[in-house]
Amino acid sequence: MANPADKPDPNLTTPDEGEVREEELEEEDDYEGEDDDDEATASKPQTREDAAASRANAQNLFRLMGVAPVPVRVHDVIVKGNEKTKDHVIEAEVDGVRQATTLQELLEAANVANFNLRALDIFDSVKITLDAGPPELPDTTNVVVKVVESQSPLAAEIVTSTKSQARSSTLEGSLKYKNIFGHGDIWDSSLAYGCDNSGEVGLGLYLPRLRGRPSPFTSRLYLSTQDWLKFSSYRERALGVSLGVLLSKNHELGYTLAWRNLIDPTQMASRTIRRQIGHSLVSDLKYTFKVDERNSSLRPTRGYSFVSTSQIGGLVPDSRTLRFLRQTQSVRTERCDLPDPGKKMVFSRV
């Protein structure tokens, strides 16, 4: 039996207050984790009744859409996933959804917006969903646009082409860099070389919108060399810039300005060509009107297309420049006759 008069051993340890406090905190965290799990489990609709109710609501909605227009109004457009691309670039392409007054119109406008965003060629994926609007505003919806920007902004391409009429082949390589400044801009550099000693080096820029207007803008700086000794006994070198604006779906306007040098090494060129020998400024303004009612631009089977081009040359204060007025028109019709089975298909083109 221990003697009460003995002093306590100083080597004996007692529980530290810090350790006790840590154990209490761990217990509290365990309780909080259990509560969070319970809340997460309760928030998920796990019953069959909830799933059946969701399916029934969706079926009723589709049934109403087939019978009569379903009124709806877009409350807000929410953009997600764009780290470099500016919000106004995406919102401008989906602006058509704001004018929709029915659910049918909204679905069609969302489909068009999805196509427009993919056509920018700066996103790997585009997803547009419709979410419920604020509870205090009935018949409203929020349009959520979720995009995934291209992981590789660089794109390279090599193309070969052959002109049967001129009996020449061309090898062309291009390198594109997409969305440098976040405005949907695409910069490209190209190099082309032909077997007839022709070549071209170019640097171009494409903008999907010019000053907020739905008018794609293109510009290009180029240095080209053309060898026409087989046809007109002269060589041409040009350093120029070209600008183009797509005013609308059917109207396009372009302007070209170049510093040109003509060389006649054989001294056999025509009198008209000899008057232009040396350095001179050349320019032309071109307007194009297009109508394309074909069912496909790659393999059309029916429809027609019409292209009218008006070109004015010599819009520079140079007495030696070539001034001209050119007008060209082309009409193409497509028709595919489907004969009886067992017979060959007949295609006709005018």
C-alpha positions, 0 to 999 in steps of 0.5 A: 500500500502506498504511503500518503505522505510520499511525494508524487513521482515527477516522472509520471505524465498527465494528459496534455490540454492540447492533445485533449483539445485535438481529440475533441476537434476530431470528434466534432469533424467526424460528426460534421462529416456524418451530417454532410453525408446525410444532407447529400443523401437526402438532397438526391431524389432516390425514389422511383416516384421522383423519377417517374414524376420527372419523366411525366413532366418531360412527356407533358412538355413535349406533348404541349410543344406538339399541340401549341406554342409554349410561351417562354422568355429568356431572362439571362444568358450565362457563359461558362468555360471561356478563359481567353475568349471575351464574353461579348464574342460568345454573346453576339453569336447567341443573341438570337435566343433573346428574341424567342417568345416560344419554346419552339423558337428558343430551341431553334435559335439555340441550335443556330447559336450552337452552329455559329459558335462551332463555326468560329473554329476556336472551341473544341466543344459547345453545349447550350442548355436551358435552365429555369428562371427566377421563381418570381418570374414565371415562364422564364428561362436562363440560357447556359452556354458552356464552351471548351476552348481549343487546347491546341491553338495551332493548326497546320495544313499542307495542300496540293492542287493541279490546274489541268488547263494551265498544266501546273501543280502547286504545293501550299502550306499554311499555319494558323494561330487561333484566338490570340487576343480573345476576339475569335481572331484567326491569324494565318501564314501561308507559303505556296510554290508552283512548278511554273516558278510561281510562288506566294508568301502571305499573312492573313487575319480573320475577325468574325465581327467588325466593331460589333457588327455581324460582318466578318472581316478579312485582311491579307498581306502578300508577296507573289511572283507569277511567271507568264512567259509561256502565255504572254512573255512577261513576269509579274511581282507584286507586294500588296494588301487585300481587305474584305468585308462580308456585308451580309449573307448575299453581299461581299465587298473587297479591295486590293492595293498592290505595288507591281513590277512587270518584267519582259525578258524576251522583249516579245510582249504585246504593246499593251503589256509593254506600256505597263513594264516597270513599277506601278500601283494597281488597285481594284474594288470588287462587289459580289452578290451571291444566291445559293439555293442548293441543298448542299454546297459539296454534293448538291442534287437540286437547287440553283446558285447565282453569282454576280461580280462587279469589278472596277480597276485603276482607283489610284492616281497613277497614269500608267495603271490599268483602268477597267470595268469588269462584270461577270455572272454565272448561273448553275442549276442542279438536278438529280433524277431518280429512275426506277430501281436497277437503273443508273442515276442520272445527274445533269448540270447547267 
